[in-house]
Amino acid sequence: MAIRFQCGSCSQPIEVDDEWASKTVACPYCRKTITAPAESTIGDVSRIPIALPVAPGQTTYAQMEPVQAPPVPYPDASLAYHPNRIALVALALACGEVVLLITMQWVMASNRLEAEELMKPMMSATSLSQMFEAQSEFFKSHGGVPRWLVSIWVLDLSAGLNWIALVTCGIIGVRRPQHRASAIVALIIAGLVPIFFCCGGLLLGGGS
């Protein structure tokens, strides 16, 4: 059996035959003379180079071509080369959130008079029952729920679900090195969404 050990000079794994135990050998990596141990100090390693025996007084190792050491892998190759698609997904969701909010504002602006007609009695109501009553009166006077209001509800629900997915993907994406800037931008947009809704509510209340 071969004796496997690490070179005392360059720490590369090498091996020698049993007959060269405790004798001087030459490392095929750094070409330094070292003393082989009496038994293996490391486990089985594939493609491990063999150290050449060196007799006392010989320096033939000086003419040896050093073996190139294997490249040291990145500590976490999965992170080094991970495309971080989830950060790009977060950025796409952020763009979608902006589109949903702009569309919601456009629908509201296109039906501003009816929106104000609905909101005035609801804002002046002092209880939840009065708000529902004012809403029912509005629906009766308009022959049912207006299409624009249904569109607002659908857009609002879509924006809410999209925002949850956006925040989730952004938090996961910002923890990975690749495309981290995309995740950060997405989270900034996600943070502005509540501000947008608060300001929109204040403006609507002020206009009523």
DOFIKOL-504817 format. One record per residue (C-alpha): z, x, y. Coordinates in steps of 0.2 Angstrom, whole numbers, plus 5000, padded with zeros to 4 digits. Layout:
<votis>
+------+------+------+
|    w |    u |    v |
+------+------+------+
|    Z |    X |    Y |
...
+------+------+------+
</votis>
This chain:
<votis>
+------+------+------+
|    w |    u |    v |
+------+------+------+
| 5000 | 5000 | 5000 |
| 4997 | 5005 | 5018 |
| 5011 | 5008 | 5031 |
| 5008 | 4998 | 5046 |
| 5017 | 5002 | 5063 |
| 5015 | 5004 | 5081 |
| 5009 | 5020 | 5090 |
| 5024 | 5027 | 5099 |
| 5013 | 5032 | 5113 |
| 5001 | 5018 | 5116 |
| 5010 | 5004 | 5106 |
| 4994 | 4999 | 5097 |
| 4996 | 4993 | 5079 |
| 4989 | 5006 | 5066 |
| 4991 | 5010 | 5048 |
| 4992 | 5025 | 5036 |
| 4992 | 5027 | 5017 |
| 5009 | 5028 | 5008 |
| 5007 | 5047 | 5005 |
| 5007 | 5050 | 5024 |
| 5024 | 5042 | 5026 |
| 5036 | 5052 | 5038 |
| 5021 | 5064 | 5042 |
| 5011 | 5068 | 5057 |
| 4996 | 5058 | 5060 |
| 4984 | 5055 | 5075 |
| 4983 | 5038 | 5083 |
| 4964 | 5032 | 5084 |
| 4968 | 5024 | 5100 |
| 4976 | 5037 | 5112 |
| 4972 | 5052 | 5100 |
| 4991 | 5057 | 5102 |
| 5000 | 5065 | 5087 |
| 5014 | 5054 | 5080 |
| 5025 | 5053 | 5065 |
| 5022 | 5039 | 5053 |
| 5037 | 5029 | 5048 |
| 5043 | 5029 | 5030 |
| 5039 | 5010 | 5028 |
| 5029 | 4997 | 5038 |
| 5037 | 4990 | 5054 |
| 5025 | 4977 | 5057 |
| 5017 | 4963 | 5047 |
| 4999 | 4961 | 5041 |
| 4986 | 4963 | 5055 |
| 4967 | 4960 | 5053 |
| 4955 | 4974 | 5057 |
| 4969 | 4987 | 5060 |
| 4963 | 5004 | 5063 |
| 4968 | 5019 | 5051 |
| 4977 | 5034 | 5059 |
| 4970 | 5050 | 5053 |
| 4981 | 5063 | 5045 |
| 4984 | 5079 | 5055 |
| 4989 | 5095 | 5046 |
| 5002 | 5107 | 5054 |
| 4993 | 5118 | 5067 |
| 4977 | 5107 | 5067 |
| 4971 | 5099 | 5083 |
| 4955 | 5090 | 5076 |
| 4961 | 5074 | 5084 |
| 4956 | 5081 | 5101 |
| 4938 | 5079 | 5096 |
| 4940 | 5061 | 5090 |
| 4932 | 5046 | 5100 |
| 4946 | 5035 | 5105 |
| 4945 | 5017 | 5099 |
| 4944 | 5004 | 5112 |
| 4960 | 4993 | 5112 |
| 4957 | 4975 | 5110 |
| 4958 | 4965 | 5126 |
| 4974 | 4957 | 5130 |
| 4972 | 4938 | 5131 |
| 4977 | 4928 | 5146 |
| 4995 | 4922 | 5143 |
| 4989 | 4904 | 5143 |
| 4971 | 4903 | 5140 |
| 4971 | 4884 | 5140 |
| 4977 | 4884 | 5158 |
| 4965 | 4898 | 5163 |
| 4950 | 4890 | 5158 |
| 4955 | 4872 | 5158 |
| 4943 | 4862 | 5169 |
| 4957 | 4850 | 5175 |
| 4945 | 4835 | 5175 |
| 4960 | 4824 | 5178 |
| 4961 | 4831 | 5196 |
| 4943 | 4827 | 5199 |
| 4947 | 4809 | 5192 |
| 4961 | 4808 | 5204 |
| 4949 | 4813 | 5219 |
| 4936 | 4800 | 5213 |
| 4950 | 4787 | 5212 |
| 4955 | 4791 | 5230 |
| 4937 | 4789 | 5236 |
| 4937 | 4772 | 5227 |
| 4954 | 4767 | 5235 |
| 4946 | 4771 | 5252 |
| 4931 | 4760 | 5248 |
| 4942 | 4746 | 5242 |
| 4952 | 4746 | 5258 |
| 4937 | 4747 | 5269 |
| 4929 | 4732 | 5260 |
| 4946 | 4723 | 5262 |
| 4946 | 4726 | 5281 |
| 4928 | 4721 | 5282 |
| 4931 | 4704 | 5273 |
| 4946 | 4701 | 5284 |
| 4937 | 4705 | 5300 |
| 4922 | 4694 | 5295 |
| 4934 | 4679 | 5293 |
| 4947 | 4683 | 5306 |
| 4948 | 4666 | 5314 |
| 4951 | 4658 | 5297 |
| 4964 | 4671 | 5293 |
| 4973 | 4669 | 5309 |
| 4973 | 4650 | 5305 |
| 4981 | 4653 | 5288 |
| 4993 | 4666 | 5294 |
| 5000 | 4658 | 5310 |
| 5010 | 4644 | 5301 |
| 5015 | 4655 | 5287 |
| 5022 | 4668 | 5299 |
| 5032 | 4654 | 5309 |
| 5039 | 4647 | 5293 |
| 5058 | 4650 | 5290 |
| 5058 | 4647 | 5271 |
| 5047 | 4651 | 5256 |
| 5044 | 4632 | 5253 |
| 5038 | 4630 | 5271 |
| 5026 | 4645 | 5268 |
| 5019 | 4637 | 5252 |
| 5017 | 4620 | 5261 |
| 5008 | 4628 | 5276 |
| 4996 | 4637 | 5263 |
| 4993 | 4621 | 5254 |
| 4989 | 4612 | 5270 |
| 4976 | 4626 | 5274 |
| 4968 | 4624 | 5257 |
| 4967 | 4605 | 5259 |
| 4959 | 4606 | 5276 |
| 4946 | 4619 | 5269 |
| 4942 | 4610 | 5253 |
| 4951 | 4622 | 5242 |
| 4954 | 4641 | 5242 |
| 4941 | 4650 | 5253 |
| 4930 | 4663 | 5244 |
| 4934 | 4676 | 5256 |
| 4953 | 4674 | 5252 |
| 4949 | 4675 | 5234 |
| 4939 | 4691 | 5238 |
| 4955 | 4698 | 5247 |
| 4966 | 4694 | 5232 |
| 4954 | 4703 | 5220 |
| 4952 | 4718 | 5231 |
| 4971 | 4719 | 5234 |
| 4975 | 4718 | 5216 |
| 4961 | 4731 | 5212 |
| 4968 | 4743 | 5226 |
| 4985 | 4741 | 5219 |
| 4980 | 4746 | 5201 |
| 4968 | 4759 | 5207 |
| 4983 | 4767 | 5218 |
| 4994 | 4768 | 5202 |
| 4981 | 4777 | 5192 |
| 4977 | 4788 | 5207 |
| 4995 | 4793 | 5209 |
| 4997 | 4796 | 5190 |
| 4981 | 4807 | 5189 |
| 4986 | 4816 | 5205 |
| 5003 | 4821 | 5199 |
| 4996 | 4827 | 5182 |
| 4981 | 4836 | 5191 |
| 4992 | 4846 | 5204 |
| 5002 | 4854 | 5189 |
| 4986 | 4863 | 5183 |
| 4978 | 4878 | 5192 |
| 4960 | 4873 | 5192 |
| 4954 | 4860 | 5205 |
| 4972 | 4859 | 5212 |
| 4966 | 4856 | 5229 |
| 4957 | 4840 | 5223 |
| 4973 | 4833 | 5216 |
| 4982 | 4837 | 5233 |
| 4969 | 4828 | 5243 |
| 4970 | 4813 | 5231 |
| 4989 | 4813 | 5233 |
| 4988 | 4814 | 5252 |
| 4976 | 4799 | 5252 |
| 4988 | 4790 | 5240 |
| 5002 | 4793 | 5253 |
| 4992 | 4786 | 5267 |
| 4989 | 4769 | 5258 |
| 5006 | 4762 | 5260 |
| 5005 | 4767 | 5279 |
| 4989 | 4758 | 5280 |
| 4996 | 4742 | 5273 |
| 5011 | 4743 | 5284 |
| 5001 | 4745 | 5300 |
| 4989 | 4732 | 5294 |
| 5003 | 4720 | 5292 |
| 5010 | 4724 | 5309 |
| 4994 | 4722 | 5318 |
| 4991 | 4705 | 5309 |
| 5008 | 4699 | 5314 |
| 5006 | 4705 | 5332 |
| 4989 | 4696 | 5333 |
| 4997 | 4680 | 5327 |
+------+------+------+
</votis>
